[in-house]
Amino acid sequence: MYEINNNELGSILRLAHSSMASMIYLLIFTHMSKALIYGLVFESAQWVWWSGFIIFLVLIVLRFLGYVLP
């Protein structure tokens, strides 16, 4: 909290961090949608989609824990 309250750019740092954290989910969702559309054509890309989906689920769990634990 020191960085936010006692620093000139603390609120900007907090805003940038929360905005980029939300942007990550938008980019991952867009990437998964594209992989789903193109991955259905190529059977060899199926493991790539599943690994991305697992990473997406891990990020959701981490975000939930980061919201609940503090």
N, C-alpha and C positions, 0 to 999 in steps of 0.2 A: 504494500500500500504506500510505502514511502515514495516510490517512483511516480505514483499517480498524484499524491497530494502535495508533495514538496518540490516538484519539478515543473519547470515552465511548460514542457511539452508532454507531461504525463497524461493529460486527457486525450491528446492527439495520439499518443502511443496506444492507449487503451482502445480508442475508436478504431485505429488501424488494425489492431489485433483482432477485435471482434468482427470487423468487416471481412478481413482475409479468412478468418475461420469459417464464416458463412459462405464465402466465395469458393472455398475448397469443396464444400458439399455440392454446390452448383456445378462446378467443373467435373467432379466425379460422376454426378448423375448424368450430365451431358455425355461424358465419355462412355459410360455404361450403356446409355441409350444407343449411341452410335455403334458400339461393339455388338449390341444385341441385334441391331438391324443388319450389319455387315457380317456378324458372326454366324448368323443362320445360314448364310450361303456357303461358308467355308467350315467344314467339320473340324479341321485342324486347329481352329481358333477357339474352340469351345473351352479348353482349359484356361486360356487367357481370360475369358469372360468370368469363369468361376473364381479364379484367383482375384480378379478385381472386385467381384461381389463379396468375397470374404474380407478383403481390405476395407470395403465400404461398411460392412457390418462391424468390424473392429473399430472404425472411426466413430460409428454411432454409439457404441458402448463407451468409448473414451470420452465422447462429448457428454453423454449422460452422466458419467462418473464425475467429470469436471464441473458439471452443473450442480450435482447433488452433494458432493463431498464438502465443498467450502461452506 
